[in-house]
Amino acid sequence: MVLNIGFNMDHRGELVRYFMESYIRGLNTLMGGNASIKVGDYVLITPSGVPKTELSEGDLVKLSLNGNVLEGSRKPSTEWRMHLAVYRVSNYLAVFHAHAPSVIALYLAGLRLDLNSVSEARSYIRRVDEVDFIEPGTQELADEVSARIKDGADLVVLRNHGVVAVGYSLPEALNKVEVAEDTARILLSVRCLKPRD
């Protein structure tokens, strides 16, 4: 499904709904993570500092691709630079950032997401890349993530921080986050049940 029509309340409702799903599914904390969709020359992004259980369509922020607030009374997510940088270097229409706990744990343990370990990962995620820890919300992080996306990754692991997934729709991007989290959980379980000799 591709979102390619003008901004309307359906887009807002979809963004609120799928962002809330990331909390329900344990991919984000109450205040963590962010998501956006691109429609034409504009981006609709989740705000900073609003609990997901209280988020409404009116809280979302409409940005130009240059980062100017076009609509909304809230501050955009602190990761707005990263979202816009990804849209500038790709044709993707959705960006989802989550603090996926099992993915973070996997990388802290010195392991990596192996797309060949689980068929679903191979089916939905084309390529995983990673960046070392960079302070959240910075232009440096935006530049590093967008460079990985430009090079062909559709899921980027932010060490000690979380993941960024891209897609042509919010469900596609969120599904990549969830598949990455499930794969990481499986790999961690295998490591616990069958430690290396």
C-alpha positions as CSV (number, residue, x, y, z in Angstrom):
1,M,0.0,0.0,0.0
2,V,1.4,3.4,-1.0
3,L,0.4,6.6,0.5
4,N,0.4,9.0,-2.4
5,I,-2.6,11.3,-2.0
6,G,-2.8,14.7,-0.2
7,F,-2.9,15.2,3.6
8,N,-6.2,14.4,5.2
9,M,-7.5,13.2,8.5
10,D,-7.2,9.6,7.3
11,H,-3.4,10.0,7.2
12,R,-3.5,11.5,10.7
13,G,-5.6,8.7,12.0
14,E,-3.3,6.1,10.5
15,L,-0.2,7.7,11.9
16,V,-1.7,7.9,15.4
17,R,-3.0,4.3,15.2
18,Y,0.2,2.7,14.0
19,F,2.3,4.7,16.4
20,M,0.1,3.5,19.3
21,E,0.6,0.0,18.0
22,S,4.3,0.3,18.5
23,Y,3.6,0.9,22.2
24,I,1.0,-1.9,22.5
25,R,3.5,-4.3,20.9
26,G,6.3,-3.4,23.3
27,L,8.4,-1.8,20.6
28,N,8.4,1.7,22.2
29,T,7.9,3.1,25.7
30,L,5.1,5.5,26.5
31,M,7.2,8.5,25.4
32,G,9.8,6.9,23.2
33,G,10.2,6.6,19.4
34,N,8.7,8.5,16.5
35,A,7.1,8.0,13.1
36,S,6.2,10.0,10.0
37,I,4.7,9.8,6.6
38,K,5.6,11.8,3.5
39,V,2.9,13.1,1.2
40,G,4.1,15.1,-1.7
41,D,6.4,17.9,-0.5
42,Y,5.3,17.6,3.1
43,V,5.8,15.3,6.1
44,L,3.5,14.5,8.9
45,I,5.4,13.5,12.1
46,T,4.6,12.6,15.7
47,P,5.3,15.3,18.3
48,S,7.8,15.4,21.1
49,G,6.7,14.9,24.7
50,V,3.2,13.5,24.2
51,P,2.4,10.1,25.8
52,K,1.1,7.7,23.2
53,T,-2.0,7.0,25.3
54,E,-2.9,10.8,25.0
55,L,-1.8,11.3,21.4
56,S,-4.5,12.7,19.1
57,E,-4.6,13.6,15.4
58,G,-4.4,17.3,16.3
59,D,-1.0,16.7,18.1
60,L,0.7,15.7,14.8
61,V,3.1,18.2,13.2
62,K,3.2,19.0,9.4
63,L,6.7,19.9,8.2
64,S,8.2,21.0,4.9
65,L,11.1,19.0,3.7
66,N,13.3,21.9,4.8
67,G,12.1,21.5,8.4
68,N,9.7,24.4,8.7
69,V,6.6,23.8,10.7
70,L,3.6,24.3,8.4
71,E,0.9,23.1,10.8
72,G,0.6,22.1,14.4
73,S,1.0,23.7,17.8
74,R,3.3,20.9,19.2
75,K,7.1,20.6,18.8
76,P,8.0,17.9,16.2
77,S,9.8,14.8,17.4
78,T,13.4,15.5,18.3
79,E,14.4,13.1,15.5
80,W,12.7,15.3,12.8
81,R,16.1,15.8,11.2
82,M,16.6,12.1,10.7
83,H,13.1,11.7,9.1
84,L,13.6,14.5,6.7
85,A,17.1,13.4,5.8
86,V,15.8,9.9,4.9
87,Y,13.1,11.3,2.7
88,R,15.6,13.6,0.9
89,V,17.7,10.6,-0.2
90,S,15.0,8.0,-0.9
91,N,11.6,7.4,-2.4
92,Y,10.2,5.9,0.8
93,L,7.0,7.3,2.2
94,A,7.1,6.2,5.8
95,V,9.8,6.2,8.6
96,F,9.4,4.4,11.9
97,H,11.9,4.7,14.8
98,A,11.5,2.4,17.8
99,H,13.5,1.6,20.8
100,A,13.1,-2.1,20.2
101,P,14.5,-3.7,23.4
102,S,15.5,-7.1,22.0
103,V,17.4,-5.6,19.1
104,I,19.2,-3.2,21.5
105,A,20.0,-6.2,23.8
106,L,21.2,-8.3,20.8
107,Y,23.7,-5.7,19.8
108,L,24.8,-5.0,23.4
109,A,25.6,-8.7,23.6
110,G,27.9,-8.4,20.6
111,L,25.5,-10.2,18.2
112,R,23.9,-9.0,15.0
113,L,20.5,-9.4,13.3
114,D,21.0,-12.4,10.9
115,L,18.3,-12.2,8.3
116,N,19.0,-15.8,7.2
117,S,18.1,-17.1,10.7
118,V,14.3,-16.5,10.4
119,S,12.3,-16.8,7.1
120,E,10.1,-13.9,8.0
121,A,13.1,-11.6,8.4
122,R,14.4,-12.6,5.0
123,S,10.9,-12.0,3.5
124,Y,10.3,-8.5,4.8
125,I,13.7,-6.9,5.4
126,R,16.0,-6.4,2.4
127,R,19.1,-5.2,4.2
128,V,20.2,-4.3,7.7
129,D,22.9,-1.8,8.5
130,E,24.0,-0.2,11.7
131,V,25.5,3.0,13.1
132,D,27.5,3.4,16.3
133,F,25.9,5.4,19.1
134,I,25.4,9.0,18.2
135,E,23.5,11.5,20.4
136,P,19.8,11.3,19.5
137,G,18.2,14.2,17.7
138,T,21.4,15.4,16.1
139,Q,22.2,16.2,12.5
140,E,25.1,13.8,12.7
141,L,22.7,10.9,13.5
142,A,20.4,12.1,10.7
143,D,23.3,12.1,8.2
144,E,24.6,8.6,9.2
145,V,21.1,7.0,9.1
146,S,20.2,8.6,5.7
147,A,23.5,7.5,4.3
148,R,22.8,3.9,5.2
149,I,19.3,4.2,3.7
150,K,20.7,5.7,0.5
151,D,23.1,2.8,0.3
152,G,20.2,0.3,0.3
153,A,19.4,-0.6,3.9
154,D,15.8,-0.5,4.8
155,L,16.4,-1.1,8.5
156,V,19.2,0.6,10.4
157,V,20.2,-0.4,14.0
158,L,21.2,2.5,16.2
159,R,23.5,1.0,18.7
160,N,22.4,1.6,22.3
161,H,19.3,3.4,21.0
162,G,17.0,1.5,18.7
163,V,16.1,0.9,15.1
164,V,14.9,2.9,12.1
165,A,12.8,1.2,9.4
166,V,11.5,2.6,6.2
167,G,8.7,1.6,3.8
168,Y,6.2,2.8,1.3
169,S,3.5,2.7,4.0
170,L,3.3,2.9,7.8
171,P,2.3,-0.8,8.1
172,E,5.3,-1.8,6.0
173,A,7.7,0.2,8.1
174,L,6.2,-0.9,11.4
175,N,6.2,-4.5,10.3
176,K,10.0,-4.3,9.6
177,V,10.5,-3.1,13.2
178,E,8.4,-5.9,14.6
179,V,10.1,-8.5,12.5
180,A,13.5,-7.3,13.6
181,E,12.4,-7.4,17.2
182,D,11.0,-10.9,16.9
183,T,14.2,-12.1,15.1
184,A,16.4,-10.5,17.8
185,R,14.2,-12.2,20.5
186,I,14.6,-15.6,18.8
187,L,18.4,-15.2,18.5
188,L,18.8,-14.2,22.1
189,S,16.7,-17.2,23.2
190,V,18.8,-19.5,21.1
191,R,21.9,-18.0,22.7
192,C,20.5,-18.6,26.2
193,L,19.4,-22.2,25.4
194,K,22.5,-23.1,23.5
195,P,25.5,-21.0,24.6
196,R,28.7,-21.1,22.6
197,D,31.2,-23.7,23.8
